[in-house]
Amino acid sequence: MDPECSQLLPALCSVLADPRQPVADDTCLEKLLDWFKTITETGSSLLLVQENPCLVTLLCHVLKPQDLSPRVLAFSLRLAGVLAAHEDCFQYLQQGELLPSLFGEAGPLGGAAWAAPTVRSGWIQGLRSLVRHPSSLRFLAHCGAVDTIFSLQGDSSLFVASAAGQLLVHILGLSMQGSAEGHPSLPPADWPACAQKIVGHIEESLRSAATPQIAQALNVLTTTFGHCHDPWTQVLWVRLSPLVACLLEKDPVPAAHSLVDLLLSVARSPVLSSSSCGLWETLAQTLSRLSPTQAGPLALGILKLQECPQALRAQAFAVLLQPLACVLEATAPVIGLPSSPDGTAGASLTADSLLPSRAACVGLLCRTLAHLELLQPLPQRPSPWPQAPLLGAAVTVLRLCDGSATPTSDAGRHLCAFLVGCVRVQRAALDFLGTLSQGAGPRELVTQVFAVLLEYLTSPDSSPTVLKKAFQATFRWLQSSPEPLGGGDLEPHAQLFLRELLPVLPKRLCSPCWEVRDSSLEFLTQMTRRWGGQASFRRVLLASEVPELTEQLLRDPESYVRASAVSAMGQLSSQGLCVTPASPEHPEAQQKSLLAELLHILSTDSEGFPRRAVMQVFTQWLRDSHTDVVANTERFVARVLQVASRDLDWEVRSQGLELALVFLEQTLGQPSSHCPYAVTPPTVAPLSPVAQALRPLCRVQLFEFAFRALFDCDRPVAQKSCDLLLFLRARTASYGGLEDSGGGPDAASVEAALQRWQSGDQGQPLGELEPKAVVAVLRSLDLEGLRGALAESSDRMGKSPRSLLQDVLATAGILGENEADCY
């Protein structure tokens, strides 16, 4: 600890110990603890306490009966734990019986302050820091703290209860760390006292009739097997697994969610999953005993395991498919899904579980679809994967939701009544249907997929969120459609679908709901980017009103829609799809007006989203050598940078630097691979003498834009400008003939202007610079130092320990008005 902090520490401890003084907020106390942790981790806790006896005085003072703030008491308990984490300091504090007074029954446990959750949490966290060495374990065994931890597992505060369970796991692991070394099969009767006590408590809880106690024991075991992979955990599981298996004999199974978590934690343990301890049999029994709602997460977890018996995987997959099997049985009995080997996973069982209430039916179907969506892309998914039945089930669920299904049984009619208009199930089914696009399917089923997607896209009853999901699933299925022989175009089935879909798109673009207009524009942008160059798509699109309506949405009242319209129009223009059939004799007019329109949006739009979208479009146009850009690249870049430099949105200015970098690379040549913003321009200019290479950059005033950004008040902009200038300096370093230009008048005037800009006066422009002045300024600037300063945290001074101590003391009025380093 530095001398200045040592001088302030006694005053700090006095403030904290005085109940009459205003206490710093929780953030300051947390920072103080972090500071003490840093000191003890890098040095001696004992030396810290001996050189600063005020710390012990503070710990002793909080034990006196007084109206001390719960926050200060919690802070003191945690500080005691941090100091006692080192065994020599632990022994030092034990000499005065300080630790038993803080953490034993004579401490805060019996006081009024214990009613505050903050104090109970501080007590647990203090013990968590303290329990690091053998002496701390003996201390726990004699002070009665373990019994208190047991009781805190059921605390009314979830944070306290969770921390108590985690502390038990930590104590158990530390107890066994030394004792089990060299004796991996040590019987539990020979385990250390703390370990025996914890295991005994777990056994007692598992035998309890109270579900909360069972859940507490299961949660402790789950964390233990998840974090500890030593051989002693196998001995522990062998001892406790019969009690866990007994839970399956109860009806209903208590704490089913916690039981599932435990069994999956055991199955993932490298020590237990490879041993013959009856784990797989217990998992199979659990799958058959739990309800479909409870068994779903367990089945998914089993199927995610890398190593698992094939019979158990088949049973788990059948359990996971039960709800969809019920749907198919009730509506389309011809298509079947795999059942479990023993036949226990019948559809009738699931129908009873699905039909009691609408909430149960909806919840189970949503969870099932979500589980299957997670499972489908995994390499360890079941093989063969029932692609066709799952496609049929997804389509059937969607038809049940829109009322177009034809149920063949009473169960199907009940399902239809429950699911009609259910947005939750529609969203889940569309997500799953989109995931299934990664696999193939029979032509008739794929036809049904496109048919149901078209129904949802055209239906006036589709909610905005459902419509968005339908657009996403449609794009994924079109993207996965096989290309016809010869390649290039969409396959005939997808072409037919597009011809039916695109006439519907204008209606969606004119929707009164802005979310619908926005989703439609996003879909159009994706489609144009993917198939804008293909003849069939171009014909259908140009024959529709879509380009004209998209252009009109540039003036939409909703900023999100305007931003999406900008992106869509930028993509359409890049593909030459902005020309309307009514004016084929003027192919350039539409695109020129679009450029002017986008510049107008960049200059005048009151919202940031459209302006950011314009900058992204312009950057892409420059990168792709868009026709309008190539016509006069320098004029285009100069106009865009001029507007972007005045924008109040830092993301617009940052995107302006991205555009500047693309222009710079195209002018100077291909960048080196280490540049973080490296791109591949379509054409690369050959290297030329520095003056000739830099002159176009000077004409578009790129350097003024970059130099202004170098002192931008928003750090990301300044960082990107610094990277750009460093890249430029590296590219010009190899050029010769300008070494003597550093002292020229142009360079001096530029450096003077930069100094004024750095001080906040950015009113005077630089004008068109000479290349030699630019090179001289680049060589004179300490760009590396500036980049290092920008990389540092903006509150690094406020985070200093001295500043923190001064702020706490200033809050209490101990320091003078100007002595606190407020931040």
Beta strands, then each sheet from edge to edge (+ up, - down):
end
